[in-house]
Amino acid sequence: MKHFENICLLCLLFWCSNIFAQTDISAFDFGQDMNEPRVEIFYSQGTLSEDSYLQLRLQVDSGWSINSNAPGDDFLVPTTVNATATGITYAPTIYPTAQKEFIDALDMEISTFSDTFSIILPIAELKDDYDSISTVATLNYQACSQGMCLAPTEIEVKFSEQLGTSTLKKNSFKDEAPLLNTTTLSDDTANSKNRPTWLLMLLFAFIGGLILNLMPCVLPVLSIKVLSLTQQAQESRRRLLGLTFTMTAGVLISFWVLAGAIILVQTAGGHAGWGFQFQNPIFLLLMTILMVLFALNLFGVYEIWLPSSTQTGMGKLTSKSGFGGAFFNGVLMTLLATPCSAPFLGSAMGFAFSRPPLILFLFFTATALGLAFPFMIFAIFPRSLSWLPKPGSWMLLFKQFLGFLLMGTAVWLLWVLGKATALNVVVATLVLLLLLGFGAWIIGFLGAPGKKASHVLLSWLILVILALGGWFYAVQPALKQEEKAHTISSTDIWAKDAQGWHVWSPQLIQELQAQGKTIFVDFTADWCLTCKANELGVLSLNSIKELFNEFEVVMVKADWTKTDATIAQELRKHGRSGVPLYLVYGTGLKQALVLPEILTPDIIKDALLQAGPSMN
């Protein structure tokens, strides 16, 4: 039987790898198809000299455009042209004047080329043995319509293939440009160019999910899962596999629900990004309640169980195998992972959020599998659990310790709730938590294992009454009062927060750039633990403060704790679906420099060296 399971597992892995190897994501049809641009290549009329030039004439399908040589966003691929020919050296490329175009798929304005236009490569040097017929031009571009942006593509155009044999005259074009044919890529070639970009970003999503296991957000649930693995290490391999894949299902379904919610918000015209649910006070409140109740369970205040007289076959199965608990762990791990970002994850999600719904679901699936992957490895190779200590009395103390971790998470959630709303909402939430804690204690007293079914039902009825009373008489009035409160935002673009950071606005950045200032912009949120780790571990260092003073850096902060459409649009502009995002502007940079999600002092120093100090 054991050999049979191994064979089935190997077949499953082989099948999955085969699917990934054969799937051509770029072949999916998400809207109107675009033909490759028509490209014509020729030299200026007359005998070639250092005053001559190579010209590429391009024609783009109606309804489409390609990014200009400076599209205005680091995430978008600019159009570039390179040419080689025996004995000919070209000067820097001259691009046409670009047009500004708002792309609905990106929800931002970018710089584009469209219709028919020309790109010029002036000749800088001609050798005596030059051969213009050997000219090969390479065009790299990325095309966008209002509904989507395609992956970057490369076209190679050979001058010799565009000349008729009767007009081929080496080194001499005296009177007219030759008649030209159109060079395009075949569908297979185009797909082969597109595939690496899609698969690379998909791999980034998986790696980002894997790294999320190391982030502080999932520490409480991760610790509980380690405790669970310790308990299960002595169990059968089949049971371990079942529990682990049930937890994986919880992670997957939770990510799919989040993806669906994001799509619904975007379809309704709203702005949704990674971790957007933490901008909703109701979600923060419910998560706080969940953390406190879970912690009280770990402390032993109450237990959830069914009396033997009411257990069904399914109830016994759940109680014995813990599938419900495993699924719940997967859901909880997902909910606590979303306020964190990780290396690779920001770029992957920024890519996915500008794509159609099917692609967004695919990327969320890859991230979910990355998050669950370590536990899947433990289940597939149970011998790897041998390093865990054997179950014993220490587990009771460790279980109670984990309760304090969850309480700490609840405190953090309350702090975020206070930042997103007001003090009276936090106080109302504490009242509700007090009532729920009392209700949980009653369940532990009246509904403890061995009590009558009537006592269990009564204890749960008391908990429900307390919860409804706390909600309708404490929390709901506080939330309504907060909705009616009107906060007057300052119109002063030079306003600063309590820490001395300028409050971000597009107008402020434009003004500072016009003054030649070096700018460091921190896109953050109070619920973003990665942001807070960077602030405490890097940005608050005296060495960084001295570095900012040395370069006369203007520090700007964009706070996304609450929903802000302008900040959301700026995040998408730089290829991000959520925070953190760090930008550096300076006179030594042509455009904003995007820093990694995880900061180090050396990363900031290198960026400032590229940007240069502020101009006085």
N, C-alpha and C positions, 0 to 999 in steps of 0.2 A: 504493500500500500504506500509506503514511504517513497519507493522508487517511482511509483505511478504519479504521486503528487509532484515530485521533482520534474518529471517529464512534462507534466501539464504546465508547470510554472515556466519552464524553458520555452515551451511552445508559445505561451502567452507573451513572454518578453520578445521572442522572435517576431511574432505577429505585430506587436506594437512598434518595434523598430522598423519593420517593413512598411507599415502604414506611414510613419514619419518620413521614411526615405522616398516613398513614391508619391506623397501628397504634394501637389504643386499649388500652393496657396495663391500664387499670382494668377492662376488660371480661373479663379472664381470670378464670376461676373457680378459686379456690384453697380452696374449702371451702364451708361452709354460707352461703347468702345471707342478708343482713340487710335487712329492710324499713326504710324511713325511719321515724324515731320519729313517733308520732301526737302532734300538737301542738294543744292547745286554748288559746284566748286569751280572757280576759274580765276585766272590772273587778269590784271588790268591790261588793256589793249596796248600794243606796241612792243618793241624790244624790251625785255626785262632789264631793269636797272635798280639801283638802290632807292629810286623814287617810285618803284612799282609796288604792287600789293597783291596779296591773295585774298579773294573774296568768297565767303560762304553765303549763299542766299537760301533762306529757310522759309518754309510755308507750314503753318500749324493749322490743324483742323478747326473749323468754326466751333465755338463753345468751349475750347480748350486754350490754355496758355502754358508757357514754360517759365520757370523761375528765371529772373534776370541774373546777371553776374553778381549782384548784391541784393538778394531777395529780402533782406532786412530781418532775418531770423536764423539763428545758429542751427536750428533743427532742420531747416530746408536746405536742399542741395543746390548750390548755384550753378548756372550754366557756364561751362568752360570749353574753350577750343584750343587745341594744340595741333601743330603741323610740323612735319619733318620732310625734308627733301635733300637729296645729295647736293652738296655745295651751296645750300641756301640757308641763311640764318634769318630768323624773323624777329621783329621788334615786338614789344608788348601788344597784346590784342586790343583792338578798339571795338567796343560794344555800342550798339545803338542806344538812344535815349529810352529808358524803361518807362512803363506806365504803372500807376498805382491801381491795384485792383483788390476789392474785398472778396475773399474766398469764403463762402458759407461753410464749407467742410472744415476749415481751420478757424472760423469765427474771428478772422483778423485781416487786416490790409497788408498786402505784400507787393513787392516790385516784380513785374512780369514782362515778358515779350509775347506778342500774339500776332496772328495773321501772317503777313509776309514781311520779312526784314532781312538785313544783311549784317554780317560780322566781318571785320577787316583785320588782316594780319599784315602790317607793313613789312617790306623786306629791309633788313638792316645791313646784310652783307651778302655779296655774290662772289663765289670763287670762279676761276676760269673754266673749271670742268663741271660747272653746275648742271643739274639735270632736273628740269621742272616737271618732266613726265613722271618722275619717281615720287611726286608729292603725295603724302597721305595725311589727311586731316582727321582728327578724333574729336567728336562732339559728345560731351557729357551733359545731361539735362534731367530735370524732373518736371513732369507735366501735372497740371491740376485743372479740374473743372469746378463748377460750383458745388458738386456733390461729393467729390473725392480727389485725393492726390495719389498718383501712381508712384511706385518705387523708382529710384534713379535708374537711368538707362544710358548706354553708350552706343554711339554709331561711329563706324569707321568708314571714311569715304576715300577711295583711291582715284587720283586724278586720271590715271591711265585708263580706267574703266569707263570714264565719261567722255572720252574722245573717240570719234569715229576713226577708223584706220586710214581713211583717205585724207584726213586733216591732221594726222600726227606729224608734227614737225618739231624736232627736239630743239629747245632753247629759243624758239622764234615764234612769236604771236604778234604779227605786225599790224594787221588791219581790223581784226574782229575777234571777239571771244568765241570759242568753238561751241557748236551745238552740244547741249548737255543732256544726259539721261538722268533719271532720278534713282538714287541709291537708298534702299530701305532695308531694314532688318526683317528676317522671317519671323513668324510667330514663335518658333522654337527658340530662336536666338534671343528674342526679347524676353521670353519666359526664363531662360537660363540666366539672363542678366538680373531679372527681378528677384529670383528665388533666394539668393544669399542674404539680401537685406531683410526679407520677411523672416526667414529662419533664424537669422542672427538676433533680431529683436525678440523673437519667440524664446530663444535660448536665454536672453537677458531676463525675460520675465520669469523663467524657471529658476535661474540662479538667484534673482532677487527674492523670490519666495523662499528659497533655501536659506539665504542669509537672514531672513526675518526671524528665524529660530534663534539667532544670536542677539536680537534686539531686545531692549528692556520691556517692550510692550507685552510680549508673550511670556515673560519670565514666570508670573504666577501659575498660568495654565501649564507651561512647560514643566515646572516643578511637580505639579500634580500628576502629569503624565509620566514623569520619571518614577514617582511613587507607584503609579499603577503598573508600570513595567516591572518594577521590583516584585509586586504581588503576583504578576502573571508569569514571571521568569520560570517558575516551577511547574507551570501548567503545560498542557499539551500544545504541540505546534499548531494544530488545527484551530484550537480556541484562540491562540495568540494571533493567528492570521485573521480570524473572523473579527476580533475586537479592533485590530489595527485598521482593517479595510472599512469597518463601520465608522471609525473616527475619520478616515479619509473621505468617506461619503459625506460626513457632516461638514468637513472643510469645503469640499467641492460644491455641495448644495448651497452653502452659505455664500460662497463667492459668486455663484450663479444668481442668487437672489440679489446680491449687491449690484451685479452687472445689470440685471433687469431694472432695478430701481434707478440706476444711473441713466439708462436708456429712456425710461419714462420721463425723468426730469428733463433730459435734453430735448426729447420730443415735444414736451410742453413749453419749450422755450427757456427753461431754467439753466442754471450753471451747476454742474456736478463734477467733482474731481475725486481723487484718491483721498479717502478719509472724510468725505463731505458730510457723512451722517453725524460726525461729532460737532457740527455746527447747529444741530437740532437739539434744543433744550429737552424735548420729550425723550429723545434717544439717550441723552446723558443721564437723565433721571432714572430711566428704566435700567440702564447699565449699572448705576450706583446701587439700586435696589437688588439687582441680581448678585453683585459682588458681596453685599452685606449678608444676604440670605445664604449664599454659598459658604461664606466664612463662618457663619453661625452653625452650619451643618458640620463643617470641619472641626469646630470647637466641641461638637457633641451636644449642642443645645437641643437639637431635634434630629429625627431621621425620617426619611420618606419611605414608607413601606405599605404594603397592602395586607390586611388580615387574611388568614388562611381561608376564611369562609367566603371571601370575595375575590380571591385570585382565580384568574382564568389560566388556561394553558399558556397563552402568550405572556401573561404576567409572570408566571413561574419561570418561563424561559428568560425573560428580561432580568428578573431578579437574580437568576443563577449566572448568566453569562455576562451581564453588565453591558449589553449592546446599547441600551438607552443612555447610559452614562458615557460610553465611548463616543456616541454621536453628539451628545451635549458638549463633550470636551472639544470636538472638532468645531462646533459652532462658536463656542466661547473663544477658542484660539483665533478664529477668523476675525471676530468682532474686536478683539484686543490687538490684533496685528495691524489693522488698518490705520491707526494714528501714527504708525512708524513708517518711515521710508528706508530704503536700503540701497547700497551701490547696485547699479544696473537697473533697479526697479523703476526709478524715475524716468529714465530714457525710454524704457519699454512701454510704460503706461502712457507717457506723452505721445508715443507713436500710436498706441492702440486707441486712445480717446479721440483721435481725429479720423478714425476708420469706421466703416459700417458696423452695425450691431453684431454680426456674425464674427468679425475679427475681434471685437471687444470681448465677446464670450470666450473665444479661443485663447486670448492672452490671460484672462482671469483664470481659465482652467489651468494654464501652464504655471501661473503663480501659485495656485492652490496645490498642485502636485509637488511643486518645489517645497512648499511649507510642510507638507505631509511626508515628504520623501525620507527623512531620517528614520521615522517610525516604521515606514514600509520596509526599510532595510533591516531594522531590528526584527520584524516579523518574518521576513524571508530567510534571514540568517540568525536564528534564535541563539546560537552560540555566542554571538556578540554581546549578549546580556550577561555573560558570565562574570563581568567586572562589577556588576551590581551586587550589593550586600544581600544576604539572605533575609527573608522576612523575619521580624522579631518585634520585641516591645518598643524598639527605637522608632518604629513606624508611627506609633500613636503620637509621640512627641513631635515628629517631623510633620505629621498631618496637622497638628495644632499650629505649628510654626507657619505652615502654608496659609492657614487662616489669617494670620497677621499680614502676610503679603497681600492677600485679597482685600483686607481692610485698608491697607496702604493704597491700593488701587482705587478703592472707593473714595478715600480722602482726595486723591488726585482728581477724580471725576467730579467731586463736589467743587473743587477749586476751579476747574474748567467751567462748570455750570455757573459759578459765580461770576466769572469773567464774561461769559456769554449773556448773562441776564442781570440779576441784581441780588443784593444781600437777602432781601425778603424771600426770594425763591429758594435760596439755600436753606434758610431757617425753616421754611415750609417743608422742604425735603427732609430735613432732620426730624421734624415732627412725624412725618410719615414713616421714616426709618425706625423711630422709637416705637411706634404702634406695631409695625411689622415685626420688630424684634420681640415685642411682648407676645404677639400672636404665635411666633415660632416657639417661644418658651412654653406656651400653652399646649402646642402640638407635642412638644417633648414630654409634657407632663400627662396630658389626657390621652394622647395618641401614640404613646410609646409602644414598642413591640410587645405583644401579649395582651394588650388592652382590647376591649370589645369594639366591634365595628361601629357601634353607635357612638362610642366615645371618640373614635377617630374622626367620624363625620362631623361631630359637634365641634371638635377642636379646629377643623378646617373651616367650618362655617364662621367661627369666631374670627379667624384670621381674615376671611373675606370681608366681614363686616368692618373690622378695623381698617383694612386697606381702603375700602370704599369711603369710609368716614374721613380718613387722612387725605384722600385725593380730593373729594368734593368740598371739604371744609378748610383745607389748608393749602394744598398745592394748586388746584385750579384757580382759586381767587388770586393767588400770587402771580400766576402766569398771565391772567387777564389784566392785572394791574400793570405788569411789565409791558404787555402789548400796547396799552394805552399811553404809556410813558413816551414822551417825545424827546429825543436827544438832539441837541443843536450842534451840528458839526461845524468846526471852524473853517472859514473860507480863507484863512491865512495859509498860503502854501509853505511858509517858513516855520510853521508850528512844530514844536518838539514834544516828545513824551517825557515821562519822569526821569528816564535814564539818559536824556540828552540826545536821543536819536531823532532825526527829522521824520515826520510822518509822510510816507510815500504818496506821491501823486504823479501822473504823467507830466503835468505842468512843472512840477518841481524838478524832475529829471532834465527836462528841456532847458530850464533856466540855468541849472548847474552846469550842464554841458556847454551852453553858450558862454559861460564864464570861465571855461577851461578847467573846471574842477575835477579832481579824481574822486570817484564816488564808489562806495561799497553799499550794496542794497541787500538787505536780509528779508526775504519773504518767509514769514513764520506764522505760527499759530500756537496758542496756549495748550491745545490738545496734542500737538505734535511733539512726541518725546524725542525724536531725532533732532528736532530744532533745539529743544531745551538742552540736550546733551552737548550740542555744538556751542551753544551760548555759554554754558557753564564750564565746559572743558577747553574751549579755544578762545572764543570772542571776549571772554572776561579776563583773560590773562594779561598781566601787566606788559609783557613783551609785545602783544598784539596792539595794545593801547599806545605804546611808544612808537610802534611801527606806523599806526594811523597818524600819529602826530608828526612823525618824520616826513611822511608823504602828504601831509595836510589833507587827509581823506575826510570827505563829508559822509557821515554815517546816516543811512536812510533805512527805515524799517516799514515793511508792508505787512500789517497784521491781518491774517485771514481767519482769525478765531470765529468771527461771524461771517455770514455769507456776504460777499462783495463781488459784484459782477465785473467791476473794472480790474480787480486783482486777478480774478479767474481768467479774464481775457489775456492779461499780461503773462500769466503762467503758461497758457497755451501758446502764446507768441514765441516763447522760449522753449517749447517742446516739453512742457511739464504738465502733468495732470493734477498735481498737488504740491504741497510744501514738504521739505524745504527747497528753496531756490536761492542761490547766491550769485549776484552779478557784480562785476567790476567795470566801471567806465573810466576812461582816461584819454588824454591827448595822444598817448602812444598806441591807442587801439582804434581800429576802424569801426568796430562795433562792440557791443557789450560782451565781456568774457564770462562764460558760464562756468562756475566752479562745481566740483563734485558735491554730492549730498552729504558726505562725511568730510568735515574740514580738518585740516592740520595746520599748524603755524607755517610750515614750509609752503603749503599750497597757497596761503594768503600772501606770503612774502613774494613768491614767484609771480603771482598775479599783479601785485603792485609794482614790481620791477618792470613788467611789460607795460603797465598803464602809465607809469611815470608819475611824478609829483604834480600837485595842482599848480596852475599858473597864477601868479599874483596879478 
